[in-house]
């Protein structure tokens, strides 16, 4: 099977190209040896690469070949995501010792360098977009959308809500708002960016943004479920920390069974969104395969 009908083949072809782009960028960008090593450490730690993968999948679904610009847009998003993980793991935030099966950045390089490594990845994630050969108006649209998705009304707002929420019991509506920002906004951007690269219509880009937002919420519910049901070895990070830290989660508020039902419902809504996207001329078979990530629905 080739990348036209196999998600696995698509990943095997393009994710190594993405990794090469990101590591080459870090090699030329960071001149300070220790800072570069800290940045490389977290980027090279791997992970699912869901966010950049969505950029590339949507781009191809819209009929645009995966080339240098698409890889740079995807890589810049993964830089932004990696910065957030480094900062999330700090003692002042989630205080995690493991990330992707390896010691967290601050455990290896110290808190001070970890903060700076995150700062550098954040800055370069936006700077890298300016170095594409896309049209100026496209660059501005992407930079503006990524800054909004990651900033004070997006991911960072969600992180603030998550931290402050540890001191109180949130309602389901409040929890959804937190995770729409913390997790959903970067995934929403990923789909929107792919639509922009594919020259999608305004309606297609709106459908994609909605798909990304719903995908983000499903992603968070699934993560909450795994924190209850999976092992540290399976996830590559500590489990049961949400309960230990008094975090508001979907299983805590809904119960595990109802959290699973909420996930199944969201996956059904995502499938409906892909039907709408197909009506706009997008080839959605690989995006449908991506929904198999949420294995709990089977």
C-alpha positions as CSV (number, residue, x, y, z in Angstrom):
1,X,0.0,0.0,0.0
2,X,1.2,3.5,-0.8
3,X,0.6,6.9,1.0
4,X,-2.6,7.3,-0.9
5,X,-4.4,4.6,1.0
6,X,-2.2,3.8,4.0
7,X,-1.6,6.1,6.9
8,X,1.3,4.0,8.0
9,X,3.0,4.4,4.6
10,X,2.3,8.1,4.6
11,X,4.0,8.4,8.1
12,X,6.9,6.2,7.0
13,X,7.5,8.5,4.0
14,X,7.1,12.0,5.4
15,X,7.8,11.9,9.2
16,X,11.5,11.1,8.6
17,X,11.6,14.1,6.3
18,X,10.0,16.2,9.0
19,X,12.5,15.0,11.6
20,X,15.4,15.9,9.2
21,X,14.0,19.3,8.6
22,X,13.7,20.0,12.4
23,X,17.1,18.8,13.3
24,X,18.8,20.6,10.4
25,X,17.0,23.8,11.6
26,X,18.3,23.4,15.1
27,X,21.8,22.7,13.9
28,X,22.0,26.0,12.0
29,X,19.8,28.1,14.4
30,X,21.2,27.5,17.9
31,X,24.9,28.6,18.3
32,X,25.2,28.1,22.1
33,X,26.3,24.5,22.6
34,X,24.3,23.6,25.8
35,X,21.2,25.5,24.6
36,X,21.3,23.6,21.3
37,X,21.7,20.3,23.1
38,X,18.7,21.0,25.3
39,X,16.6,22.0,22.4
40,X,17.7,19.0,20.4
41,X,17.1,16.7,23.4
42,X,13.4,17.4,23.6
43,X,12.8,17.6,19.8
44,X,14.6,14.3,19.3
45,X,12.6,12.6,22.1
46,X,10.1,11.9,19.4
47,X,6.4,11.4,20.2
48,X,3.3,10.9,18.1
49,X,3.9,14.0,16.0
50,X,0.1,14.3,15.7
51,X,0.1,18.1,15.2
52,X,2.6,18.2,12.3
53,X,1.1,15.0,10.9
54,X,-2.3,16.7,10.7
55,X,-0.7,19.6,8.8
56,X,0.7,17.3,6.2
57,X,-2.3,15.0,6.0
58,X,-4.7,18.0,5.4
59,X,-2.3,19.5,2.9
60,X,-2.2,16.3,0.8
61,X,-6.0,15.7,1.3
62,X,-6.5,19.1,-0.4
63,X,-4.4,18.0,-3.4
64,X,-1.1,19.8,-2.6
65,X,2.1,17.8,-2.7
66,X,4.2,17.6,0.4
67,X,7.2,19.8,-0.2
68,X,9.6,22.1,1.7
69,X,7.1,24.7,2.7
70,X,4.7,22.2,4.1
71,X,7.5,20.5,6.1
72,X,8.6,23.8,7.5
73,X,5.1,24.8,8.5
74,X,4.6,21.4,10.2
75,X,8.1,21.6,11.9
76,X,7.4,25.1,13.2
77,X,4.2,23.8,14.9
78,X,6.1,20.9,16.5
79,X,8.7,23.4,17.8
80,X,5.8,25.3,19.4
81,X,4.4,22.1,20.9
82,X,7.8,20.9,22.2
83,X,8.3,24.3,23.9
84,X,5.0,23.8,25.7
85,X,6.0,20.3,26.9
86,X,9.3,21.5,28.3
87,X,7.6,24.2,30.3
88,X,4.7,22.0,31.3
89,X,7.1,19.5,32.9
90,X,8.8,22.1,35.1
91,X,8.4,21.8,38.9
92,X,6.3,25.1,38.8
93,X,3.9,23.4,36.4
94,X,3.2,19.7,36.3
95,X,6.5,18.7,37.9
96,X,7.1,15.6,35.7
97,X,10.2,13.4,35.7
98,X,9.4,11.5,32.5
99,X,8.4,12.6,29.0
100,X,8.2,10.3,26.0
101,X,10.0,7.6,28.1
102,X,13.0,9.8,28.9
103,X,13.9,12.1,31.8
104,X,12.3,15.5,31.3
105,X,14.4,18.4,30.0
106,X,14.9,20.1,33.4
107,X,16.0,16.8,34.9
108,X,18.9,16.6,32.4
109,X,19.8,20.3,31.8
110,X,18.4,22.0,34.9
111,X,15.4,24.3,35.2
112,X,17.2,27.4,34.0
113,X,18.4,25.9,30.7
114,X,15.0,24.1,30.2
115,X,13.2,27.4,30.4
116,X,15.5,28.9,27.9
117,X,15.3,25.9,25.6
118,X,11.5,26.3,25.6
119,X,11.8,30.0,25.0
120,X,14.1,29.5,22.0
121,X,11.8,26.9,20.5
122,X,8.8,29.2,20.9
123,X,10.6,32.1,19.3
124,X,11.9,30.0,16.4
125,X,8.6,28.4,15.7
126,X,7.3,31.8,14.5
127,X,10.6,32.8,12.9
128,X,10.7,29.6,10.8
129,X,7.4,30.5,9.2
130,X,9.0,33.7,7.8
131,X,11.6,31.6,6.1
132,X,9.2,29.7,3.9
133,X,8.8,30.7,0.2
134,X,5.0,31.1,0.6
135,X,3.3,34.2,-0.5
136,X,3.7,37.1,2.0
137,X,0.0,37.1,2.8
138,X,0.1,33.4,3.5
139,X,3.0,33.8,5.9
140,X,1.2,36.5,7.8
141,X,-2.0,34.4,8.0
142,X,0.0,31.5,9.4
143,X,2.0,33.5,11.9
144,X,-1.1,35.3,13.1
145,X,-3.0,32.1,13.5
146,X,-0.2,30.3,15.3
147,X,0.4,33.2,17.7
148,X,-3.3,33.3,18.6
149,X,-3.5,29.6,19.0
150,X,-0.5,29.5,21.3
151,X,-0.9,32.7,23.2
152,X,-2.9,34.4,26.0
153,X,-6.3,33.5,24.5
154,X,-5.2,30.0,23.4
155,X,-2.9,27.3,24.7
156,X,-1.3,29.5,27.5
157,X,-4.8,30.5,28.7
158,X,-5.7,26.8,28.8
159,X,-2.5,26.0,30.8
160,X,-3.4,28.8,33.3
161,X,-6.9,27.4,33.6
162,X,-5.5,24.0,34.2
163,X,-3.2,25.1,37.0
164,X,-5.7,27.3,38.7
165,X,-8.3,24.6,38.3
166,X,-6.3,22.3,40.7
167,X,-7.6,24.6,43.5
168,X,-11.3,24.0,42.7
169,X,-13.7,21.6,41.2
170,X,-14.6,22.6,37.7
171,X,-17.9,22.0,36.0
172,X,-17.8,20.0,32.8
173,X,-18.3,23.2,30.8
174,X,-15.4,24.9,32.5
175,X,-13.2,21.8,31.9
176,X,-14.1,21.7,28.2
177,X,-13.1,25.4,27.9
178,X,-9.8,24.7,29.5
179,X,-9.0,21.9,27.1
180,X,-10.3,23.6,24.1
181,X,-7.5,26.1,24.7
182,X,-4.8,24.0,26.2
183,X,-5.0,21.1,23.7
184,X,-7.5,22.0,21.1
185,X,-6.1,25.3,19.8
186,X,-2.8,23.9,18.4
187,X,-4.7,21.0,16.8
188,X,-7.2,23.5,15.3
189,X,-4.3,25.5,13.9
190,X,-2.7,22.3,12.5
191,X,-5.8,21.6,10.4
192,X,-6.3,25.2,9.5
193,X,-2.7,25.5,8.3
194,X,-3.0,22.4,6.2
195,X,-6.1,24.0,4.6
196,X,-4.3,27.2,3.9
197,X,-1.4,25.3,2.3
198,X,-3.8,23.4,0.1
199,X,-5.6,26.6,-1.0
200,X,-8.8,25.4,0.5
201,X,-12.0,27.5,0.3
202,X,-13.1,29.6,3.3
203,X,-15.7,26.9,4.0
204,X,-13.2,24.1,3.8
205,X,-10.9,26.0,6.2
206,X,-13.8,26.6,8.6
207,X,-14.7,22.9,8.5
208,X,-11.0,22.0,9.1
209,X,-10.7,24.3,12.1
210,X,-13.9,22.8,13.6
211,X,-12.5,19.3,12.9
212,X,-9.2,20.3,14.6
213,X,-11.0,21.7,17.7
214,X,-13.1,18.5,18.1
215,X,-10.0,16.4,17.5
216,X,-8.3,18.3,20.3
217,X,-11.1,17.6,22.7
218,X,-11.2,13.9,21.8
219,X,-7.4,13.8,22.2
220,X,-7.6,15.2,25.7
221,X,-10.5,12.9,26.8
222,X,-8.5,10.0,25.5
223,X,-5.4,11.2,27.4
224,X,-7.4,11.5,30.6
225,X,-8.7,7.9,30.1
226,X,-5.2,6.6,29.5
227,X,-4.0,8.3,32.7
228,X,-6.4,6.1,34.6
229,X,-6.2,2.9,32.6
230,X,-2.6,2.7,31.1
231,X,0.8,2.0,32.6
232,X,3.9,4.2,32.7
233,X,5.6,1.8,30.3
234,X,2.8,2.1,27.8
235,X,2.7,5.9,27.9
236,X,6.3,6.8,28.5
237,X,5.3,9.1,31.3
238,X,4.0,8.8,34.8
239,X,0.4,7.8,35.1
240,X,-2.3,8.5,37.8
241,X,-0.7,12.0,38.3
242,X,-4.0,13.8,37.5
243,X,-5.6,12.3,40.5
244,X,-2.5,12.8,42.7
245,X,-2.4,16.5,41.7
246,X,-6.2,17.1,42.1
247,X,-6.5,17.8,38.4
248,X,-9.9,18.1,36.9
249,X,-10.3,15.4,34.3
250,X,-13.2,13.9,32.3
251,X,-13.1,10.6,34.2
252,X,-13.2,12.5,37.5
253,X,-16.1,14.6,36.5
254,X,-18.1,12.1,34.3
255,X,-16.8,8.8,35.6
256,X,-14.7,6.5,33.4
257,X,-17.6,4.9,31.5
258,X,-19.3,8.2,30.6
259,X,-15.9,9.6,29.6
260,X,-15.6,6.8,27.1
261,X,-19.1,7.5,25.8
262,X,-18.1,11.2,25.4
263,X,-15.1,10.1,23.4
264,X,-17.2,7.8,21.1
265,X,-19.6,10.7,20.5
266,X,-16.8,13.0,19.5
267,X,-15.3,10.5,17.1
268,X,-18.7,10.2,15.5
269,X,-18.8,14.0,15.1
270,X,-15.3,13.9,13.6
271,X,-16.4,11.4,11.0
272,X,-19.3,13.7,10.1
273,X,-16.9,16.6,9.7
274,X,-14.8,14.5,7.3
275,X,-18.0,13.9,5.2
276,X,-18.4,17.7,5.0
277,X,-14.8,18.1,4.0
278,X,-15.1,15.5,1.3
279,X,-17.9,17.6,-0.2
280,X,-15.3,20.4,-0.6
281,X,-13.1,18.1,-2.7
282,X,-10.8,16.8,0.0
283,X,-9.6,13.2,-0.1
284,X,-10.2,12.2,3.5
285,X,-9.3,8.5,3.7
286,X,-6.1,9.0,5.6
287,X,-7.7,11.4,8.0
288,X,-10.3,8.8,8.7
289,X,-7.6,6.3,9.4
290,X,-6.1,8.8,11.9
291,X,-9.2,8.5,14.0
292,X,-8.2,5.0,14.8
293,X,-5.8,6.6,17.2
294,X,-8.7,6.7,19.6
295,X,-8.7,3.0,20.1
296,X,-11.1,3.0,23.0
297,X,-14.0,3.4,20.5
298,X,-13.5,-0.1,19.2
